[in-house]
Amino acid sequence: METQPEEIKLVLQEQKTYFASQETKSVSFRMEQLRKLKDGVKKHEQDIVKALALDLNKSELEAYSTEIGILYEEINFTLKRLQNWAKPKKVRTALTHTGSKGYVISEPFGAVLIIAPWNYPFQLALSPLVGAIAAGNTAVIKPSELTPNVSALIKRILEEQYPASYITAVEGGVSTSQALLAQPFDYIFFTGSVPVGKVVMEAASKHLTPVTLELGGKSPTIVHEDANLKLAAKRIVFGKFTNAGQTCIAPDYLLVHKKVKHGLMEAMKEAIKEFYGENPLESSRYSKIVNERHYSRLTGYLQDGDILFGGDRSDDTHRIAPTLLENAAPDSPVMTEEIFGPIFPVMEYETLDEAIEFVNARPKPLALYLFTESKDTELAVTSRVSFGGGCVNDTLMHIATPYLPFGGVGESGMGNYHGKYSFETFSHSKSVLKQTTRFDFSFRYPSAKNGLKLVKKLLK
């Protein structure tokens, strides 16, 4: 059911009125609201697990580790540090400003809009909210209509914990999103696809609204000849097939040194069997594709190469087994479009330069994963390839630490968040210079004698 534009306009008006009351700016208030958020999640923990199982067939382990637990960590990390983050920060002043004091105030933008995706529908809706609350904003959350059980639960949790004039969820599909984007929010935080990200940015430009865009793209995995193959195989299979590959930072394609390709493929096959059994389509540990449209899109990619392993699928349950695909042409759809599913194209290379050039010839990826025991190889890849973030000898795990910023670059997005970076994303850094009145540098005024001479002496 779509939310009507008039209702959305009223919600934003009420939030802007509430923000103007100054109540959200108190640090103690913000901390209380973060605790409320955690309490609400704790209360509905099993409901969240059930909703994720209904919408995506996520196991309880996956639901807790990638959706619930990661949110608890974000809240706990922020609560411990928020008082320090929110303090005005003194800065040094230049010689030309002798007698003055400079400081930076982190102030909230106001009413912010958070548009969440369907692949991690709970965590990617509420993790940005932690930053919005911590910075002192009000917030409207737009959960994904493709995961209706999670969407309804998010709305219920927020209604139980907060007045709509402070934080609320607005449910609906494309027309609801369009109505939200037509409103003059003070900040927009969007997680989703590149094409929709462009629509969001265009809409935001009409109000000159600042945005964070957490997008996607084709994230490469490079396995060099000196990699620990057995461990690399397990970590790559974990990263690629968690949530059936429906992860924005999932390894999208594999570049493996030709000397170790066979060994890696055998180790990956074993890892897939270990994780999901002989028949992943019947495994309770393996997720489904979110809907018919995405299932149909993914099955089309199976024609773009030769199936090395897997390829089984179930039209009834929208499941596709973990699939290794080889001999895909570089210009085929599976190699030019973000896969966002459990299909993994495999390509080999002979020299590291060849692998680096292949990645650099394409749009900048959201993530990159490198497996090597060589510091020189690590330096070559991390210094020569631009990407949002990534891991050496692992996959996905860089997103799980609040000490690292998470975000894209180029087509994979702009801005970042997690931990302190979330607080900074939802804050405006306001600079203030407090000038002394005990004396005055009169040489700056138009009537000053020798003013030009003194200015040139100071600013040379």
C-alpha positions as CSV (number, residue, x, y, z in Angstrom):
1,M,0.0,0.0,0.0
2,E,1.4,3.4,-1.1
3,T,1.7,6.3,1.3
4,Q,0.0,9.4,-0.1
5,P,2.1,12.5,-0.9
6,E,-0.1,14.6,1.5
7,E,0.7,12.3,4.4
8,I,4.4,12.4,3.6
9,K,4.4,16.2,3.4
10,L,2.7,16.3,6.8
11,V,5.2,13.9,8.4
12,L,8.1,16.1,7.2
13,Q,6.4,19.3,8.5
14,E,5.9,17.7,11.9
15,Q,9.5,16.5,12.0
16,K,10.9,19.9,11.0
17,T,8.7,21.5,13.7
18,Y,10.0,19.0,16.3
19,F,13.6,19.5,15.2
20,A,13.1,23.3,15.7
21,S,12.2,22.7,19.3
22,Q,16.0,21.9,19.9
23,E,15.2,18.8,21.9
24,T,17.1,16.4,19.6
25,K,20.4,18.3,20.1
26,S,20.9,17.3,23.7
27,V,23.5,14.6,23.9
28,S,21.7,12.9,26.8
29,F,18.5,12.8,24.7
30,R,20.4,11.2,21.8
31,M,21.9,8.5,24.0
32,E,18.5,7.8,25.5
33,Q,17.0,7.3,22.0
34,L,19.8,5.0,21.0
35,R,19.1,2.8,24.0
36,K,15.4,2.8,23.0
37,L,16.4,1.6,19.6
38,K,18.4,-1.3,21.1
39,D,15.5,-2.1,23.5
40,G,13.1,-2.2,20.6
41,V,15.3,-4.6,18.6
42,K,15.9,-6.8,21.7
43,K,12.2,-7.1,22.3
44,H,11.5,-8.2,18.8
45,E,14.6,-10.3,18.2
46,Q,12.8,-13.5,17.3
47,D,10.2,-11.6,15.2
48,I,13.1,-10.2,13.2
49,V,14.5,-13.6,12.6
50,K,11.1,-14.9,11.5
51,A,10.6,-12.0,9.2
52,L,14.0,-12.4,7.5
53,A,13.2,-16.1,7.1
54,L,9.9,-15.4,5.4
55,D,11.3,-12.7,3.1
56,L,14.7,-14.2,2.2
57,N,14.9,-17.6,3.9
58,K,17.8,-16.4,6.0
59,S,19.0,-18.8,8.7
60,E,19.0,-17.6,12.3
61,L,22.8,-17.6,12.3
62,E,22.9,-15.4,9.2
63,A,20.1,-13.2,10.5
64,Y,21.8,-12.5,13.8
65,S,25.3,-12.1,12.5
66,T,24.6,-9.9,9.5
67,E,21.5,-8.0,10.6
68,I,20.9,-8.0,14.3
69,G,24.2,-8.4,16.0
70,I,26.0,-5.9,13.7
71,L,23.4,-3.3,14.7
72,Y,23.9,-4.0,18.4
73,E,27.7,-3.5,17.9
74,E,27.0,-0.2,16.1
75,I,24.8,1.1,18.9
76,N,27.2,0.0,21.7
77,F,30.2,1.5,19.9
78,T,28.3,4.8,19.5
79,L,27.0,5.0,23.0
80,K,30.5,4.7,24.5
81,R,31.9,7.5,22.4
82,L,29.1,9.9,21.5
83,Q,29.8,12.4,24.3
84,N,33.3,12.9,23.0
85,W,32.3,13.1,19.4
86,A,29.7,15.8,20.1
87,K,32.0,18.2,21.9
88,P,33.1,21.3,20.0
89,K,36.6,20.7,18.8
90,K,39.2,23.4,19.3
91,V,41.5,24.1,16.3
92,R,44.8,26.0,16.0
93,T,44.7,29.5,14.5
94,A,47.1,31.1,12.1
95,L,49.6,33.8,12.8
96,T,47.4,36.3,11.1
97,H,44.7,35.5,13.7
98,T,46.7,36.1,16.8
99,G,44.4,36.5,19.8
100,S,41.5,34.6,18.3
101,K,40.2,31.1,19.0
102,G,38.8,28.7,16.5
103,Y,36.5,25.7,17.1
104,V,34.3,23.4,15.1
105,I,30.7,22.4,16.2
106,S,29.1,19.3,14.9
107,E,25.5,20.1,14.3
108,P,22.6,18.0,12.9
109,F,21.3,18.7,9.4
110,G,17.7,18.4,10.5
111,A,15.1,16.0,9.1
112,V,16.8,13.2,7.2
113,L,15.5,10.6,4.8
114,I,17.0,7.0,4.9
115,I,16.0,4.8,1.9
116,A,16.9,1.1,2.6
117,P,17.4,-1.8,0.3
118,W,15.9,-5.4,0.4
119,N,19.1,-7.5,0.6
120,Y,19.8,-6.8,4.3
121,P,16.5,-5.1,4.9
122,F,16.7,-4.7,8.7
123,Q,20.4,-3.8,9.2
124,L,20.7,-1.4,6.3
125,A,17.6,0.5,7.4
126,L,18.6,0.9,11.0
127,S,22.4,1.1,11.0
128,P,22.3,4.5,9.2
129,L,19.6,5.5,11.7
130,V,22.1,5.1,14.5
131,G,24.2,7.8,13.0
132,A,21.2,10.0,12.3
133,I,20.1,9.8,16.0
134,A,23.7,10.2,17.3
135,A,24.1,13.4,15.3
136,G,20.8,14.8,16.6
137,N,18.5,14.6,13.6
138,T,14.9,13.5,13.1
139,A,14.5,10.7,10.5
140,V,12.1,9.1,8.1
141,I,12.9,5.5,7.1
142,K,11.7,4.0,3.8
143,P,12.1,0.2,4.1
144,S,12.0,-1.9,1.0
145,E,8.7,-3.1,-0.3
146,L,10.4,-6.2,-1.6
147,T,10.8,-7.5,1.9
148,P,7.3,-6.8,3.3
149,N,7.5,-8.7,6.5
150,V,10.7,-6.9,7.6
151,S,9.3,-3.6,6.4
152,A,6.1,-4.0,8.5
153,L,8.2,-5.0,11.5
154,I,10.5,-2.0,11.2
155,K,7.5,0.3,11.2
156,R,6.1,-1.5,14.2
157,I,9.3,-1.2,16.2
158,L,9.8,2.5,15.4
159,E,6.1,3.3,16.3
160,E,6.5,1.5,19.7
161,Q,9.7,3.4,20.5
162,Y,9.3,6.9,19.0
163,P,6.7,9.6,18.1
164,A,6.3,10.0,14.3
165,S,7.4,13.6,14.7
166,Y,10.8,12.3,15.7
167,I,11.4,9.0,13.9
168,T,9.0,7.0,11.7
169,A,8.9,4.5,8.9
170,V,7.0,5.1,5.7
171,E,6.0,2.0,3.7
172,G,5.2,1.7,0.0
173,G,6.7,1.2,-3.4
174,V,8.1,3.3,-6.2
175,S,5.5,6.0,-6.0
176,T,6.1,6.4,-2.2
177,S,9.8,6.8,-2.8
178,Q,9.1,9.4,-5.5
179,A,6.9,11.3,-3.2
180,L,9.5,11.2,-0.5
181,L,12.2,12.4,-2.8
182,A,10.0,15.3,-3.9
183,Q,10.1,16.7,-0.4
184,P,12.8,19.1,0.9
185,F,14.6,16.8,3.4
186,D,17.8,18.2,4.9
187,Y,19.8,15.1,4.1
188,I,19.2,11.9,2.1
189,F,21.0,8.5,2.8
190,F,20.3,6.0,0.1
191,T,21.5,2.3,-0.2
192,G,20.7,0.5,-3.4
193,S,21.5,0.1,-7.1
194,V,23.5,2.5,-9.3
195,P,20.5,3.3,-11.6
196,V,18.2,4.2,-8.7
197,G,21.1,6.1,-7.0
198,K,21.2,8.4,-10.1
199,V,17.5,9.0,-9.7
200,V,18.0,9.9,-6.0
201,M,20.8,12.3,-6.7
202,E,18.8,14.0,-9.5
203,A,15.9,14.5,-7.1
204,A,18.1,15.8,-4.4
205,S,19.7,18.3,-6.7
206,K,16.3,20.1,-7.1
207,H,16.5,21.1,-3.4
208,L,20.3,21.1,-3.2
209,T,20.0,18.4,-0.6
210,P,23.3,16.6,0.4
211,V,23.3,12.9,-0.2
212,T,25.2,9.7,0.8
213,L,24.9,7.1,-1.9
214,E,25.8,3.5,-0.9
215,L,25.6,1.7,-4.3
216,G,27.3,-1.4,-5.7
217,G,29.0,-2.6,-8.9
218,K,31.2,-5.4,-9.8
219,S,33.6,-6.2,-6.9
220,P,36.6,-8.3,-8.0
221,T,38.4,-11.0,-6.1
222,I,42.0,-11.5,-7.0
223,V,43.7,-14.8,-6.0
224,H,47.5,-14.6,-6.6
225,E,49.7,-17.6,-7.1
226,D,51.1,-17.4,-3.5
227,A,47.7,-17.4,-1.8
228,N,46.7,-19.9,0.9
229,L,44.2,-21.7,-1.3
230,K,42.3,-23.7,1.2
231,L,41.6,-20.7,3.4
232,A,41.0,-18.4,0.4
233,A,38.4,-20.9,-0.9
234,K,36.5,-20.9,2.4
235,R,36.5,-17.2,2.8
236,I,35.6,-16.5,-0.8
237,V,32.7,-19.0,-0.7
238,F,31.5,-17.4,2.6
239,G,31.6,-13.9,1.0
240,K,30.1,-14.8,-2.3
241,F,27.2,-17.1,-1.2
242,T,26.1,-15.5,2.1
243,N,22.5,-14.4,1.5
244,A,22.7,-16.3,-1.8
245,G,25.1,-13.6,-3.2
246,Q,22.6,-10.8,-2.6
247,T,25.2,-8.6,-0.9
248,C,26.4,-5.3,-2.3
249,I,30.0,-6.1,-1.4
250,A,29.9,-9.8,-2.4
251,P,32.7,-10.9,-4.6
252,D,31.2,-10.4,-8.1
253,Y,33.9,-12.1,-10.2
254,L,37.1,-14.0,-9.7
255,L,40.5,-13.3,-11.2
256,V,42.8,-16.3,-10.3
257,H,46.4,-16.9,-11.3
258,K,46.4,-19.7,-13.9
259,K,49.0,-21.7,-11.9
260,V,46.5,-22.1,-9.0
261,K,43.1,-22.0,-10.7
262,H,42.6,-25.8,-10.6
263,G,43.5,-26.1,-7.0
264,L,41.3,-23.1,-6.0
265,M,38.3,-24.5,-7.9
266,E,38.6,-27.9,-6.2
267,A,38.9,-26.2,-2.8
268,M,35.9,-24.0,-3.5
269,K,33.8,-26.9,-4.5
270,E,34.6,-28.6,-1.2
271,A,33.9,-25.5,0.8
272,I,30.4,-25.1,-0.9
273,K,29.6,-28.7,0.0
274,E,30.8,-28.2,3.6
275,F,28.7,-25.0,4.0
276,Y,25.5,-26.0,2.3
277,G,25.6,-29.8,1.8
278,E,25.3,-31.9,-1.4
279,N,22.0,-30.2,-2.3
280,P,22.1,-26.5,-1.4
281,L,18.6,-26.1,-2.8
282,E,17.3,-28.0,0.2
283,S,19.6,-26.5,2.8
284,S,18.2,-24.5,5.7
285,R,21.4,-22.6,5.8
286,Y,21.0,-21.2,2.2
287,S,18.9,-18.2,1.3
288,K,16.5,-17.7,-1.6
289,I,16.4,-15.1,-4.3
290,V,14.1,-12.2,-3.2
291,N,11.5,-12.4,-6.0
292,E,10.6,-13.7,-9.4
293,R,12.0,-10.8,-11.3
294,H,15.5,-11.1,-9.8
295,Y,15.3,-14.9,-10.1
296,S,14.6,-14.7,-13.8
297,R,17.4,-12.1,-14.3
298,L,19.9,-14.4,-12.6
299,T,18.9,-17.5,-14.5
300,G,19.7,-15.6,-17.6
301,Y,23.3,-15.2,-16.6
302,L,23.7,-19.0,-16.5
303,Q,23.8,-18.9,-20.3
304,D,26.8,-16.5,-20.4
305,G,29.4,-19.1,-19.8
306,D,30.2,-22.8,-19.1
307,I,29.0,-24.1,-15.7
308,L,32.0,-25.5,-13.9
309,F,30.1,-26.3,-10.7
310,G,26.5,-26.0,-9.5
311,G,23.9,-24.4,-11.8
312,D,20.9,-26.3,-10.2
313,R,17.8,-24.2,-9.5
314,S,14.3,-24.4,-8.2
315,D,11.6,-22.3,-9.9
316,D,9.2,-23.0,-7.0
317,T,11.4,-21.8,-4.2
318,H,13.4,-19.2,-6.2
319,R,16.7,-20.8,-5.3
320,I,19.8,-21.1,-7.4
321,A,22.6,-23.3,-6.2
322,P,26.1,-21.8,-5.7
323,T,27.5,-21.7,-9.2
324,L,31.0,-21.4,-10.6
325,L,31.0,-20.1,-14.2
326,E,33.9,-20.1,-16.6
327,N,34.6,-18.9,-20.2
328,A,32.3,-15.9,-19.9
329,A,33.2,-13.2,-22.4
330,P,34.3,-9.9,-20.8
331,D,31.5,-8.1,-22.6
332,S,28.7,-10.6,-21.7
333,P,25.9,-9.5,-19.3
334,V,27.3,-11.6,-16.4
335,M,30.6,-9.7,-16.7
336,T,29.2,-6.2,-17.3
337,E,26.2,-6.1,-14.9
338,E,26.2,-6.4,-11.2
339,I,25.2,-10.0,-10.5
340,F,23.8,-9.8,-7.0
341,G,23.2,-13.5,-6.8
342,P,25.0,-16.9,-6.4
343,I,26.7,-17.0,-9.8
344,F,30.5,-16.5,-9.8
345,P,32.3,-16.0,-13.1
346,V,35.9,-17.2,-13.0
347,M,38.7,-15.8,-15.1
348,E,42.4,-16.5,-15.0
349,Y,45.5,-14.3,-15.5
350,E,49.2,-14.8,-16.0
351,T,50.7,-11.6,-14.5
352,L,49.5,-9.3,-11.7
353,D,49.6,-6.3,-14.1
354,E,47.1,-8.1,-16.3
355,A,44.7,-8.5,-13.4
356,I,45.1,-4.9,-12.2
357,E,44.6,-3.6,-15.8
358,F,41.4,-5.7,-16.1
359,V,39.9,-4.2,-12.9
360,N,41.0,-0.6,-13.8
361,A,39.4,-0.8,-17.2
362,R,36.0,-1.0,-15.5
363,P,34.0,1.4,-13.1
364,K,35.5,1.7,-9.7
365,P,34.2,-1.2,-7.5
366,L,32.6,-0.9,-4.1
367,A,34.8,-3.6,-2.7
368,L,38.0,-5.5,-3.7
369,Y,39.4,-8.7,-2.2
370,L,43.0,-9.8,-2.6
371,F,44.5,-13.2,-1.5
372,T,48.3,-13.2,-1.3
373,E,51.1,-13.8,1.1
374,S,53.2,-11.0,-0.5
375,K,53.4,-7.5,0.9
376,D,54.6,-6.3,-2.5
377,T,51.6,-7.8,-4.2
378,E,49.3,-6.2,-1.6
379,L,51.0,-2.8,-2.1
380,A,50.7,-3.0,-5.9
381,V,47.0,-3.8,-5.8
382,T,45.9,-1.4,-3.0
383,S,47.9,1.5,-4.4
384,R,47.1,1.1,-8.1
385,V,43.4,0.2,-7.9
386,S,40.7,2.6,-6.6
387,F,37.9,0.9,-4.7
388,G,35.5,1.7,-1.8
389,G,37.0,-0.7,0.7
390,G,38.0,-4.3,1.0
391,C,40.1,-7.0,2.5
392,V,43.4,-8.7,2.1
393,N,43.0,-12.5,2.7
394,D,39.3,-12.2,3.5
395,T,35.9,-11.1,2.2
396,L,33.1,-8.9,3.6
397,M,34.7,-8.5,7.0
398,H,35.8,-4.9,6.5
399,I,32.1,-3.9,6.8
400,A,31.8,-5.4,10.3
401,T,34.2,-3.2,12.1
402,P,33.0,0.3,13.3
403,Y,36.6,1.6,13.2
404,L,36.7,1.6,9.3
405,P,34.6,3.8,7.1
406,F,32.3,2.0,4.7
407,G,31.4,3.6,1.4
408,G,32.0,3.6,-2.4
409,V,33.9,5.7,-4.9
410,G,32.9,6.7,-8.4
411,E,30.0,4.7,-9.7
412,S,30.0,2.6,-6.5
413,G,28.8,5.5,-4.4
414,M,29.8,8.6,-2.4
415,G,30.2,9.3,1.3
416,N,30.7,6.7,4.0
417,Y,29.4,5.6,7.4
418,H,29.9,3.2,10.4
419,G,31.1,4.2,13.9
420,K,32.3,7.8,14.0
421,Y,31.9,8.1,10.3
422,S,28.2,7.7,10.7
423,F,28.1,10.6,13.2
424,E,30.1,12.7,10.8
425,T,28.0,11.8,7.8
426,F,24.8,13.1,9.5
427,S,26.5,16.2,11.0
428,H,27.4,19.5,9.5
429,S,30.8,20.8,10.7
430,K,30.2,24.4,11.6
431,S,33.3,26.5,12.0
432,V,33.4,29.4,14.5
433,L,36.2,32.0,15.0
434,K,36.0,33.9,18.3
435,Q,38.0,37.1,17.9
436,T,39.6,39.1,20.7
437,T,38.5,42.6,21.6
438,R,41.6,43.4,23.6
439,F,43.5,44.7,20.6
440,D,42.9,45.1,16.8
441,F,45.1,44.7,13.7
442,S,44.2,47.9,12.0
443,F,46.5,47.3,9.0
444,R,43.7,45.2,7.4
445,Y,41.4,48.2,7.0
446,P,41.4,50.3,3.8
447,S,42.5,53.4,5.6
448,A,45.6,51.8,7.2
449,K,49.1,53.3,6.5
450,N,51.6,50.7,5.3
451,G,48.7,48.2,5.2
452,L,49.8,46.6,1.9
453,K,53.4,46.3,3.1
454,L,52.4,44.5,6.3
455,V,49.9,42.2,4.6
456,K,52.6,41.2,2.1
457,K,55.0,40.5,4.9
458,L,52.5,38.2,6.6
459,L,51.1,36.5,3.5
460,K,54.1,35.8,1.3
